[in-house]
Amino acid sequence: VGGGLLIEVLDNQDVPQLINLEIRDNYAWQGGGIWSESSYFELRNSQVYRNTAVDGGGIHLRESSPIISQTSISNNIANQSGAGIYLWTSSPVLNRVSLSGNNSNDVGGGIFCFNNSNPSIGNSVLYDNLALTDQPGPIYLAAGVENNVSISYSNIENGLENITVIDNSTVTNLGGVIDVDPLFIDADDNDLRILATSQMINSGHPDSL
């Protein structure tokens, strides 16, 4: 597990702060780019791209709830579920995160949530993440123990109604959700900066930096 990076923080250890990383072109059974278990960490100002795994092409979190900010997760592949991020009993905070071009052969092109995973997403974009037979699949809330996602001031391709919700899982709209083409500079080459004409400019939370 953890083709590019494996994180397992033991008791009483300092919180890892991962800044300015480029994690790319790795392969693992779970967590092609990053795999974390029972850990808290911070990932900031980084890129996770072109990684492959059975589950969690970009990132696989198991009982881990990190803060991920100012980071792009793009063009990762999952042979089964969670091409961008796979969550197993994990509740990360995603702020100013771009998930784009991730492709899952099963479900959860962008994010797959399983067994009481409750991510909080703000000031972020999920666009062109595909699942199954190249169908839009930004977020998948799986069956079993409920999963709950809260979203604010974010750009979700085809809107919140395109999120797959199974059983009693829920999606909470905290406001400011839009559905527009982000106009990335070059998403195919993992450059997720946006053009000056993008409607995403000034659409984030007014208090965000």
Secondary structure, 3 states (H helix, E strand, C coil): CCCCEEECCCCCCCCCEEECCEEECCEEEECCCEEEECCCCEEECCEEECCEEEECCCEEEECCCCEEEEEEEECCEECCCCCCEEEECCCCEEEEEEEECCEECCCCCCEEEECCCCCEEECCEEECCEECCCEECCEEECCCCCCEEEEECCEECCCHHHCEECCCCEEEECCCCECCCCCEEEHHHCEEEECCCCCCCCCCCCCCC
